[in-house]
Structure formats: structure tokens, C-alpha cells
Amino acid sequence: MLNWKGFLLAGAMFSGATLASSSMIVRFDLTDSMKKYLKDNEFDVTGVNYQTMEIEALLTPQELEQIKSQKTSIRFSFPQTLVRGPDQEYKSPEEIEDFLNSIHSRYPDITEVSSIGKTVEGRDILAIKISDNPRIDEKEPVLLVNAMHHAREVMTPEITTDMIEYLASNYGKKSEVTSWVDQTEIWVVPMFNMDGNNKMWTEDSMWRKNTRDGHGVDLNRNYPQGWNTCNGSSSNVNSDSYRGAAPGSEPETQAMMNLVARIKPVFNISYHSYSEIVIYPFGCRPLKTPAEEAVESIGGELARAIDYKPGTAWELLYNADGGDIDWMYVEHQVLPYVIEVNSTFQGFHPNFNKWRDKTVLRNRPGWMHLLNKLQGPSLQGVVNREDYQQIKISKAGAAKVSQVYKINPDGSYYVMLNAGQYDVTFEGKDNKTFKNVSISGKTNL
Ligand SMILES: [Zn+2]
């Protein structure tokens, strides 16, 4: 198995036909005008660094010549002269499947492995649910974690497999793990873009998209919310941010949308690389979530827990439309985050022995923070779905600024809030209003 991957990788690195051998990462000063220039010209921006104030892109020699001729006073450098292929210790789709089956056979009482749908090439997109009574829907709050919308971001399944292993192996041993698993339903999709990852191992170590019709679609520009609205994706099939022929056109995107509609997560983390940033909605300038809501403040806490920089995509990077987190937030009121692991010093394919453990350990306090947060200020309960379909919540006495949350199909609801006083109305055939509800911890009406 390892030899097989190593052999193909060696082949890819020495073949003149692959992108990997002819393209290079080029580093520029991080300025607003450079960010805009690189995106407007549809170059493959790979990451930013807010410590050194630099931005990187994957370029062919011809593209670099174009930039030099258009931006005459530009400074640039080559952090990696040849794009480095991934170490073979990083996981393939087959190894993810083996890993999940092994976890389930070792911890059958608290895990359940299932397919959430098929890829373009017909692979099963695998998910694992970690909870006590994993085969029952217990109306507990849900944390969803996924990795690898983008195929070349090989560190991201390491974060999710570390999380799965940590939770499963410490259940009944560490009290906080036991209470997370008992009181929460934890869903993990450890490798979302399985076709793309297979292509990354076998053909092109810098592959990002799925494999639709050979050219591929950027799965994180394919979600229906805001699809093709702010120049945050491309209509060019050869672009690395090609949005697809229609909103939600890809089977992978549909699988994720169906999963989210079914399990209704309170929180989501989508792991990407690289830049050491935490991104929350929205992707299009100048949209921000309402200040009354908890999504930004919790994003700030999450970023502090792992010492990354928080912000929206358009604040930290560039406009991005059709991304998963905007869709989750608008359609299902999930509090969703993108975490971009690793810095420009590691890139997409960090040396495994040097960086794998460091990176997963640094990221543990992030997902742990959200699991702890599920014990924090919230409004939760179960109603008869026939009577009430949604909940309207506003700061006490400030009804003009209100948020509407859909009640789950099974009648349960779980709304994360900042501590404070709220007016709460359950809406349906008849409305029922509670005034001045004080929310400081888990609150059940
Ligand atoms: Zn990504």
C-alpha cells in the first residue's frame, strides 16, 4: 500500500506532464491591491500569512512572467522551488475507509460508520457518528466536523482522524470526553473530497477540485447560498475555483446538504489549509452577521483557543461565494467555521514527521472549545412540530432586530446565544411569547 502510493508519487514528480513539476509557489507582499489583483486575474491563491504579511499563489512560469510584466515594482520569492509532493504517510481514500472500520471494530458501542452519499466516481463519502447509543437519534446537540473539501489539503484529514481516535479511545477514561460523547452527537466526515484526493495521489499533487468531467468543480464554491453573486468563484472550467454548472450541481455537495438537513448541527467546522485563520460567514464583501448573534464572538474564542486569526473570508482573504458555511448558516442556522490549518512555512504538504503531530495537537483546543460550548448559554427543548415551526428571538425590548430559527423536523431546537435577556416567540398556528427570558446557561423553556 505504502509502496503503491510512493511509486505513483515518484512517477508524478518526475513526469513533465503534471502540473506539480512545472508550477511553483510564489510569495508576494500581502497588500489589498495584491490580493485583489491575484483574485481578479484568477490566479490560484494558496494561502496568506498575517505574521509575515505575505500572500502565496501557485503559478506556472508563464503566469509569473505575466505578473512581472503587469506589476513592475513587485517583490516576490520562492519558498519552495519545486512544489513538494505529499509524504506517503498522509491518507488516501482507502486508508480513511480502513481507519474508520478499525475504529468501529474497536469501539462499536459509541461509533457508527455510514455513507452520506456517493462521489462523481461512485465512491462512498464516509461519516462516523460518535455518541453513546450511536444508532439512535437522541435529540442531543450536534457538532459536525468535516475535512478536505479541497483534495490537496492533506493535513486536514489528520485533524479529523486524530479527533476521532482521541474521542473514541478516551471515552470512559477522561471525564470530559465521556461527558461530550454522552451528551452530544459528534459527526465527522474525515475526507469529503475522496475522488479529488485519489487524483492528487495518482495524477497531480496540487489537485484541488472534485473530478467532474476531468476538469473538476470547486466543491466549496458549489453550495446554493450566494452562488455566483460576488465574483467569489469562476465560470471557467479550468479555474481552481470553478463553481460548477449550477448551484449544488455536484453529488458531493448534495450529500453534505442532505446530511446537514438531517442532523441539524449546532456547530460545524470545515478544515482547510493553509493560512492559520478561522473564517465565519459571510463570504461576500461587505456582509457581516448581526452583532446580536453568537457566531462571530464564538469564532473569536475559537481562534484564540488555537492562536489563529479570526474574520470573514473577504476580510482575511478575498470574496468567496457558494461556500459551505454561508449555506449552513442561512439555511439551517448552524454556527459554522472554516479553519485553515498550517502556515505558509508548511504549505499544503508539510513534512509529515515534523508537522503532523504538532498540527493536530495545536488544533485540539479548537474542536474541544465547541464541545464545551455546547454546555454554555443556549435555548433548547422539544415542542410538537405540528404546533410550532420556528422560533423568533430578539434582545429583550428590541423586537426590530430579531433572528428566526427553524425548529428541527423532530420538534427539537437548540439555539446558541450570548448570555443576556431575550424575548422569545414560538411561531406556528398560534404564537406563544416569553418576555425577558434570562439566558446564562443551558435554558429550557
Ligand atoms: Zn481549502
Boltz pocket constraint, residues with backbone or C-beta under 6 A from the ligand:
constraints:
  - pocket:
      binder: B
      contacts: [[A, 149], [A, 150], [A, 153], [A, 271], [A, 272], [A, 273]]
      max_distance: 6.0
